[in-house]
Amino acid sequence: MEKKNFLFVLAILVVVTIAISSLITAYPSDLIYTLGKGGKPTEKPTKECNDGIDNDGDNQIDWPNDTGCGNKNDNDESDCGDGVCEGEETQENCPEDCGAPTTTTTTTSTTTTSIPDSCTDTDGGIVLTIQGTVSGYSGGSPYSYTDLCIENSTTLIREYYCWNDEFKSLWDDCSLNYTACSNGACV
């Protein structure tokens, strides 16, 4: 009977090893940063042009498909001149999309009005069971990111949240406390 138990445990370990190996092969950089010290989720330092997300809302995802990406290490998918003020575009570097800078001219000086950084989260923070969207301004440019399930995974989720006036995100595994990830929420 001991031999059967040993073989059963060995079979389970082989299956788990294969599953983890498959995930690491499919998402090598995603899984490295999923958990930090003490098993707590950490931010995933992925460049916009290599994260599997349409960051600028133009229905093009990552390099080489998104014309805003110069290469896979580019951290800005935005295209100046596409009619949408996004990413690192500002009134100064892309007036075609963001409008001309607002200036007031007097006899002694010129001032530029800047939009303060801001962040709102429709699901109220780190709430894995509700798909939310963070939006606001960062460096004078508007942004909007919605919680999502990682492509080709039924359990991994990217959760966006606000920290002070900035947006942050973390990766988590819904299977740790829930069943799966569906439509940007753990169920």
For each residue, the residues with C-beta under 8 A, 3 or more apart:
1: 4 5
2: 5 6
3: 6 7
4: 1 7 8
5: 1 2 8 9
6: 2 3 9 10
7: 3 4 10 11
8: 4 5 11 12
9: 5 6 12 13
10: 6 7 13 14
11: 7 8 14 15
12: 8 9 15 16
13: 9 10 16 17
14: 10 11 17 18
15: 11 12 18 19
16: 12 13 19 20
17: 13 14 20 21
18: 14 15 21 22
19: 15 16 22 23
20: 16 17 23 24
21: 17 18 24 25
22: 18 19 25 26
23: 19 20 26 27 31 153
24: 20 21 27 28 31
25: 21 22 28
26: 22 23 152 153
27: 23 24 30 31 150 153 156
28: 24 25 31 32
29: 32 33 44 46
30: 27 33 34 44 46 150 156 171
31: 23 24 27 28 34
32: 28 29
33: 29 30 36 42 43 44 45 171
34: 30 31 41 42 44 156 171 172 173
35: 39 40 41 42
36: 33 39 40 41 42
37: 40
38:
39: 35 36
40: 35 36 37
41: 34 35 36 159 170 171 172
42: 33 34 35 36 170 171
43: 33 168 169 170
44: 29 30 33 34 51 158 169 170 171
45: 33
46: 29 30 50 51
47: 50 51 72 73 74 75
48: 51 53 55 56 62 69 74 75 76 77 87
49: 62 63 66 68 69 70 71 72 73 74 75 76 77
50: 46 47 62 63 72 73
51: 44 46 47 48 55 62
52: 61 62 150 151
53: 48 61 62 145 148 158
54: 57 58 59 60 61 66 77
55: 48 51 77 78 86 87 145
56: 48 66 68 77 78 79 82 84 86 87
57: 54 84 86 144
58: 54 66 67 68 77 79 82 84
59: 54
60: 54 65 66 67 68 77
61: 52 53 54 65 66
62: 48 49 50 51 52 53 65 66 69 72 77
63: 49 50 66 69 70 71 72 74
64: 69
65: 60 61 62 69
66: 49 54 56 58 60 61 62 63 69 77
67: 58 60 79
68: 49 56 58 60 74 76 77 78 79 82 87
69: 48 49 62 63 64 65 66 72 74 77
70: 49 63 74
71: 49 63 74
72: 47 49 50 62 63 69
73: 47 49 50
74: 47 48 49 63 68 69 70 71 77
75: 47 48 49
76: 48 49 68 87 88
77: 48 49 54 55 56 58 60 62 66 68 69 74 86 87
78: 55 56 68 82 84 86 87 88 89 94 97
79: 56 58 67 68 82
80: 89 93 94 96 97
81: 94 96 97
82: 56 58 68 78 79 97
83: 96 97
84: 56 57 58 78 97
85: 89 94 97 98 99 141 142
86: 55 56 57 77 78 89 97 141 142 143
87: 48 55 56 68 76 77 78 141 143
88: 76 78 93 139 141
89: 78 80 85 86 93 94 97 98 141
90: 93 94 98 139 140 141
91: 94 95 98 99 100 101 102 112 140
92: 95 101 112
93: 80 88 89 90
94: 78 80 81 85 89 90 91 97 98
95: 91 92 98 99 100 101
96: 80 81 83
97: 78 80 81 82 83 84 85 86 89 94
98: 85 89 90 91 94 95 140 141
99: 85 91 95
100: 91 95
101: 91 92 95 112 113
102: 91 112 113
103: 110 111 112 113
104: 110 111 113
105: 110
106: 109 110
107:
108:
109: 106
110: 103 104 105 106
111: 103 104
112: 91 92 101 102 103
113: 101 102 103 104
114: 140
115: 118 137 140
116: 137 165
117: 136 137 138 139 165 166
118: 115 136 137 165
119: 134 135 136 162 163 164 165 166 167
120: 134 135 136 162
121: 124 125 132 133 134 160 161 162 167
122: 132 133 134
123: 127 130 131 132 133 147
124: 121 127 130 132
125: 121 161 162
126: 159 161 170
127: 123 124 130 132 159
128: 157 159 172 174 177 178 185 186
129: 178 185 186 187
130: 123 124 127 185
131: 123 146 147 148 183 184 185
132: 121 122 123 124 127 146 147 159 160 161 184
133: 121 122 123 144 145 146 147 160
134: 119 120 121 122 143 144 145 160 161 162 167
135: 119 120 142 143 144 145
136: 117 118 119 120 142 143 162 165 167
137: 115 116 117 118 140 141 142 143
138: 117 141 143 166 167
139: 88 90 117
140: 90 91 98 114 115 137
141: 85 86 87 88 89 90 98 137 138
142: 85 86 135 136 137
143: 86 87 134 135 136 137 138 167
144: 57 133 134 135
145: 53 55 133 134 135 160 167 169
146: 131 132 133 160 184
147: 123 131 132 133 157 158 159 160 184 185
148: 53 131 157 158 184
149: 153 154 156 157 158 181 182 183 184
150: 27 30 52 153 156 157 158 171 181
151: 52
152: 26
153: 23 26 27 149 150 156 181
154: 149 180 181
155: 173 174 175 180 181
156: 27 30 34 149 150 153 171 172 173 174 181
157: 128 147 148 149 150 171 172 173 174 181 184 185 186
158: 44 53 147 148 149 150 169 170 171
159: 41 126 127 128 132 147 169 170 171 172
160: 121 132 133 134 145 146 147 167 168 169
161: 121 125 126 132 134 167 168 169 170
162: 119 120 121 125 134 136 165 166 167 168
163: 119 166 167 168
164: 119
165: 116 117 118 119 136 162
166: 117 119 138 162 163
167: 119 121 134 136 138 143 145 160 161 162 163
168: 43 160 161 162 163
169: 43 44 145 158 159 160 161
170: 41 42 43 44 126 158 159 161
171: 30 33 34 41 42 44 150 156 157 158 159
172: 34 41 128 156 157 159 176 186
173: 34 155 156 157 176
174: 128 155 156 157 177 178 179 180 181 186 187
175: 155 178 179 180
176: 172 173
177: 128 174 186
178: 128 129 174 175 186 187
179: 174 175 186 187
180: 154 155 174 175 186 187
181: 149 150 153 154 155 156 157 174 184 185 186 187
182: 149 185 187
183: 131 149
184: 131 132 146 147 148 149 157 181
185: 128 129 130 131 147 157 181 182
186: 128 129 157 172 174 177 178 179 180 181
187: 129 174 178 179 180 181 182
